[in-house]
């Protein structure tokens, strides 16, 4: 009987701990399940020739009416673009760029409303290099400017780093914690249930 009591308090301690862990994990999961970035086009911080389209792929379906994707040149001037569209999966937001972009740095700012009701903001950068059709022999404004503007690149990277430090890694950390938490939780719940059943059966036998 005394042994049984010892086992019982152990079991109840485990059950309470598991329930606490469950609520913490559930809360963390609800706060973290936004429409985060899977990939962008152009790829963040890369050099490309003038893109026909800019797009962002998200982890979750989004609501187009409350989302946007905007392109700016290095002076911060909005670049003319087609209205944003969503693909069939509702996870890829795109906007066609019909004009040819001059060489230079570009910034894409986006915002989404996920189907879970949470909103997420982000941005990415790319550099347009001279298009193959252009004559690189004439060192006019465009070809001198990118090299002069190269110091902009670290700024852009710093911005990206700041953005990522703010959003990305913390979310990624939470996700890892959650995965570990959920695995432990699953194993713990099974063990707890097994222990309760064992105690119950023993008690019935004793009684
Ligand atoms: Cu969310």
Boltz pocket constraint, residues with backbone or C-beta under 6 A from the ligand:
constraints:
  - pocket:
      binder: B
      contacts: [[A, 30], [A, 31], [A, 32], [A, 33], [A, 34], [A, 35], [A, 114], [A, 116], [A, 117], [A, 118]]
      max_distance: 6.0
